[in-house]
């Protein structure tokens, strides 16, 4: 069992996090040794909507036993702005955006707000807590009976066993905390993206022409010029996600015309700025007080 604890989420709710046990960490290491290439290949082939997936990191250098070589590599990496393995511990590169803020500040976001007229935002309800580990076998085989006869060396069946191993043998939900969980969840979420893309193509909607979808982990951002396409995208995610036991959070659904702005945080920032402003005196007030 992992060590579970709660952190504050916002001002009125808690989020449960977990620290995996050392033996589980060793399990993850051995799993990645065996399946790293398969996972990275899967991401490379299926990342159509994802804006946060893992790629091989070519910016890492391993230290050698020779002190001269080590010193030379460190000097070179500083000039190139690259990372030394011992400094970062990052074995993968998160691509193309490592944070949601970097996406909303990017050229992609600005251009979509300019080119498309309609916007929507949806996300999965309690995504990590709702992921059922056995659904990874359903990616390979379409039902439980067929998946039982699949090869035990399959990537997807091994993921199922791994998620249970590090979560106290529970198949309900995945451990929230380690980057490994995000990496594995990305496999399922990309599979859903793939099926949604095919469903929309059958309806006659062309990607990058009629619509754009960007997914950052479990958050989905939809741009389109056709209101019906927006409805079809949401419906497709509801249907395909439901097949893998993931449900959309209807309470957090946002629909508006472009340009899309998340005004809640802007309004909070303005209120904070006003409060800070009241803590200082203007030049005229300060001058009057001095004269007085």
C-alpha positions as CSV (number, residue, x, y, z in Angstrom):
1,X,0.0,0.0,0.0
2,X,1.2,3.5,-0.8
3,X,1.5,6.1,2.0
4,X,-1.5,8.4,1.4
5,X,-1.9,12.0,2.6
6,X,-4.1,15.0,1.7
7,X,-3.2,18.4,0.4
8,X,-5.3,21.5,0.1
9,X,-7.0,22.0,-3.3
10,X,-8.2,25.5,-3.6
11,X,-9.7,26.9,-0.4
12,X,-12.5,24.4,0.3
13,X,-11.4,20.9,-0.7
14,X,-8.7,18.3,-0.3
15,X,-6.8,16.2,-2.8
16,X,-5.4,12.8,-1.9
17,X,-1.8,12.2,-2.8
18,X,0.4,9.1,-2.4
19,X,4.0,8.2,-1.8
20,X,4.7,4.8,-3.3
21,X,6.8,2.3,-1.3
22,X,10.5,1.6,-2.2
23,X,9.6,-1.8,-3.5
24,X,7.0,-0.3,-5.8
25,X,9.6,2.2,-7.1
26,X,11.8,-0.7,-7.9
27,X,8.9,-2.3,-9.8
28,X,8.4,0.8,-11.8
29,X,12.1,1.0,-12.7
30,X,12.2,-2.6,-14.0
31,X,8.9,-2.0,-15.9
32,X,10.4,1.1,-17.6
33,X,13.6,-0.9,-18.4
34,X,11.5,-3.4,-20.3
35,X,8.8,-1.2,-22.0
36,X,10.3,2.3,-22.4
37,X,10.6,2.0,-26.2
38,X,7.1,0.6,-26.6
39,X,5.6,3.4,-24.5
40,X,7.5,6.2,-26.3
41,X,6.6,4.6,-29.7
42,X,2.9,4.6,-28.6
43,X,3.1,8.3,-27.7
44,X,4.8,9.2,-31.0
45,X,2.0,7.4,-33.0
46,X,-1.0,8.6,-31.0
47,X,-0.3,12.1,-29.6
48,X,-2.7,13.9,-32.0
49,X,-4.5,16.0,-29.4
50,X,-2.1,15.7,-26.5
51,X,0.0,18.7,-25.5
52,X,1.7,17.0,-22.7
53,X,3.3,13.7,-23.5
54,X,6.7,12.1,-22.9
55,X,9.5,11.9,-25.4
56,X,13.1,10.6,-25.2
57,X,15.3,13.2,-23.7
58,X,18.5,13.9,-25.8
59,X,19.7,16.7,-23.5
60,X,21.1,14.4,-20.8
61,X,24.8,13.4,-20.4
62,X,26.0,10.6,-18.2
63,X,29.1,11.2,-16.1
64,X,32.1,8.9,-16.6
65,X,34.7,7.7,-14.2
66,X,37.3,10.1,-15.8
67,X,37.3,13.4,-13.9
68,X,38.7,15.2,-16.9
69,X,35.8,14.0,-19.1
70,X,33.3,14.8,-16.5
71,X,34.6,18.4,-16.2
72,X,34.6,18.8,-20.0
73,X,31.0,17.6,-20.3
74,X,29.8,19.9,-17.5
75,X,31.4,22.9,-19.2
76,X,29.9,22.0,-22.6
77,X,26.4,21.5,-21.1
78,X,26.5,24.8,-19.4
79,X,27.3,26.5,-22.7
80,X,24.5,24.7,-24.6
81,X,22.0,25.2,-21.8
82,X,21.4,21.5,-21.5
83,X,20.9,19.4,-18.3
84,X,23.3,17.0,-16.6
85,X,21.6,13.9,-15.5
86,X,22.6,14.2,-11.9
87,X,21.3,17.8,-11.7
88,X,17.7,17.2,-12.9
89,X,16.8,13.5,-12.7
90,X,14.6,14.0,-15.8
91,X,14.7,10.9,-17.9
92,X,12.0,12.1,-20.4
93,X,11.2,15.4,-22.0
94,X,7.6,16.5,-21.6
95,X,6.5,17.8,-25.0
96,X,5.4,20.2,-26.3
97,X,4.2,22.1,-23.2
98,X,5.3,21.3,-19.7
99,X,2.7,23.5,-18.1
100,X,-0.8,24.7,-18.8
101,X,0.3,28.4,-18.5
102,X,2.9,27.9,-21.2
103,X,0.1,26.6,-23.5
104,X,-2.3,29.4,-22.9
105,X,0.6,31.9,-23.5
106,X,1.7,30.1,-26.7
107,X,1.2,31.0,-30.4
108,X,-1.1,28.0,-30.8
109,X,-3.5,29.3,-28.3
110,X,-3.6,32.8,-29.9
111,X,-4.0,31.6,-33.4
112,X,-6.9,29.2,-32.5
113,X,-8.6,32.1,-30.8
114,X,-8.2,34.1,-34.0
115,X,-9.1,31.4,-36.5
116,X,-12.1,29.8,-34.8
117,X,-15.2,31.4,-33.5
118,X,-16.5,28.8,-30.9
119,X,-14.7,27.4,-27.8
120,X,-15.5,24.8,-25.2
121,X,-13.6,23.4,-22.2
122,X,-14.3,20.0,-20.6
123,X,-12.5,17.6,-18.3
124,X,-12.8,14.2,-16.9
125,X,-14.4,13.8,-13.5
126,X,-11.9,12.6,-10.9
127,X,-9.8,11.2,-13.7
128,X,-7.0,9.4,-11.8
129,X,-9.4,8.1,-9.2
130,X,-11.7,6.8,-11.8
131,X,-9.2,4.9,-14.0
132,X,-9.9,1.2,-13.7
133,X,-6.6,-0.7,-14.2
134,X,-8.3,-3.5,-16.3
135,X,-9.3,-1.1,-19.0
136,X,-5.7,-1.1,-20.3
137,X,-6.3,-4.7,-21.4
138,X,-9.5,-3.5,-23.2
139,X,-7.3,-1.3,-25.5
140,X,-5.8,-4.5,-26.9
141,X,-8.9,-6.7,-26.6
142,X,-12.4,-5.3,-26.8
143,X,-13.9,-7.3,-23.9
144,X,-12.9,-8.9,-20.7
145,X,-13.1,-12.5,-22.0
146,X,-10.8,-11.9,-24.9
147,X,-8.2,-10.0,-22.8
148,X,-7.9,-13.0,-20.5
149,X,-6.4,-15.1,-23.3
150,X,-3.9,-12.4,-24.4
151,X,-0.2,-12.8,-24.0
152,X,1.1,-12.0,-20.5
153,X,4.0,-10.2,-22.0
154,X,1.7,-7.6,-23.5
155,X,2.4,-4.0,-22.6
156,X,-1.2,-3.3,-21.7
157,X,-1.6,-6.4,-19.5
158,X,1.7,-5.6,-17.7
159,X,0.4,-2.0,-17.0
160,X,-2.7,-3.5,-15.4
161,X,-0.6,-5.7,-13.1
162,X,1.8,-2.9,-12.4
163,X,-0.9,-0.4,-11.4
164,X,-2.3,-3.0,-9.0
165,X,1.2,-3.9,-7.6
166,X,1.9,-0.3,-6.5
167,X,-1.7,0.4,-5.3
168,X,-2.2,-2.4,-2.7
169,X,-3.6,-4.8,-5.3
170,X,-6.5,-2.5,-6.0
171,X,-7.8,-2.1,-9.5
172,X,-9.9,0.9,-8.8
173,X,-8.0,4.2,-9.4
174,X,-4.3,4.8,-9.9
175,X,-1.8,6.3,-7.5
176,X,-1.9,10.1,-7.6
177,X,1.6,11.6,-7.1
178,X,4.4,10.0,-9.1
179,X,5.1,11.1,-12.7
180,X,4.7,7.4,-13.6
181,X,1.0,7.7,-13.1
182,X,0.7,10.6,-15.5
183,X,2.7,8.7,-18.0
184,X,0.5,5.6,-17.8
185,X,-2.7,7.6,-17.7
186,X,-1.6,9.3,-20.9
187,X,-1.7,6.0,-22.7
188,X,-5.4,5.6,-22.0
189,X,-6.2,9.2,-22.7
190,X,-4.4,9.1,-26.1
191,X,-6.4,5.9,-26.9
192,X,-9.6,7.8,-26.2
193,X,-8.4,10.8,-28.3
194,X,-7.7,8.4,-31.2
195,X,-11.2,6.9,-31.1
196,X,-12.8,10.3,-30.9
197,X,-10.7,11.5,-33.9
198,X,-11.9,8.5,-35.9
199,X,-15.6,9.0,-34.9
200,X,-15.4,12.7,-35.9
201,X,-13.8,11.8,-39.3
202,X,-16.8,9.4,-39.9
203,X,-19.1,12.3,-39.3
204,X,-17.3,14.4,-41.9
205,X,-15.4,16.8,-39.6
206,X,-11.8,17.5,-40.7
207,X,-9.1,18.1,-38.1
208,X,-7.3,21.4,-38.2
209,X,-10.0,22.7,-40.6
210,X,-13.3,22.3,-38.9
211,X,-12.0,21.9,-35.4
212,X,-9.0,21.7,-33.1
213,X,-8.7,19.8,-29.8
214,X,-5.9,20.3,-27.3
215,X,-5.7,18.0,-24.3
216,X,-3.5,18.7,-21.3
217,X,-3.7,15.5,-19.1
218,X,-7.4,15.4,-18.4
219,X,-8.4,18.9,-19.5
220,X,-9.7,19.3,-23.0
221,X,-9.8,22.6,-25.0
222,X,-12.0,22.7,-28.1
223,X,-12.0,25.2,-30.9
224,X,-14.3,25.1,-33.9
225,X,-16.2,27.3,-36.4
226,X,-19.2,24.9,-36.4
227,X,-21.5,24.8,-33.3
228,X,-22.6,21.3,-34.3
229,X,-19.0,20.1,-34.4
230,X,-18.5,21.3,-30.8
231,X,-21.5,19.3,-29.7
232,X,-20.3,16.2,-31.6
233,X,-16.8,16.5,-30.0
234,X,-18.3,16.6,-26.5
235,X,-20.7,13.8,-27.3
236,X,-17.9,11.6,-28.7
237,X,-15.7,12.1,-25.6
238,X,-18.7,11.3,-23.4
239,X,-19.4,8.1,-25.4
240,X,-15.8,6.9,-25.8
241,X,-14.7,7.9,-22.3
242,X,-17.7,6.1,-20.9
243,X,-16.6,2.9,-22.6
244,X,-13.4,3.1,-20.6
245,X,-15.2,4.0,-17.4
246,X,-14.2,7.7,-17.5
247,X,-17.0,10.3,-17.3
248,X,-16.9,14.0,-18.2
249,X,-17.4,16.6,-15.4
250,X,-20.6,18.2,-16.6
251,X,-20.4,20.8,-13.8
252,X,-17.1,22.2,-15.2
253,X,-18.2,22.5,-18.8
254,X,-17.5,25.9,-20.3
255,X,-18.9,27.1,-23.7
256,X,-18.3,30.5,-25.2
257,X,-17.3,32.4,-28.3
258,X,-13.7,33.3,-28.9
259,X,-11.4,34.8,-27.8
260,X,-11.6,32.5,-24.8
261,X,-10.3,34.0,-21.5
262,X,-10.5,32.5,-18.1
263,X,-11.8,35.6,-16.3
264,X,-12.0,34.1,-12.8
265,X,-8.3,34.3,-12.2
266,X,-8.1,37.7,-13.9
267,X,-10.8,39.1,-11.6
268,X,-9.1,37.7,-8.5
269,X,-5.8,39.3,-9.6
270,X,-7.5,42.7,-10.0
271,X,-9.1,42.4,-6.5
272,X,-5.6,41.5,-5.1
273,X,-4.0,44.4,-7.0
274,X,-6.6,46.8,-5.6
275,X,-5.9,45.6,-2.0
276,X,-2.2,46.0,-2.5
277,X,-2.7,49.5,-4.0
278,X,-4.6,50.6,-0.9
279,X,-1.5,49.8,1.2
280,X,0.4,52.6,-0.5
281,X,-0.1,56.4,-0.5
282,X,-0.1,58.3,-3.8
283,X,2.4,61.1,-4.3
284,X,-0.2,63.8,-3.8
285,X,-1.4,62.2,-0.5
286,X,2.2,61.8,0.7
287,X,3.0,65.5,-0.2
288,X,-0.1,66.8,1.6
289,X,0.8,64.9,4.7
290,X,4.3,66.2,4.7
291,X,3.0,69.8,4.2
292,X,0.5,69.3,7.0
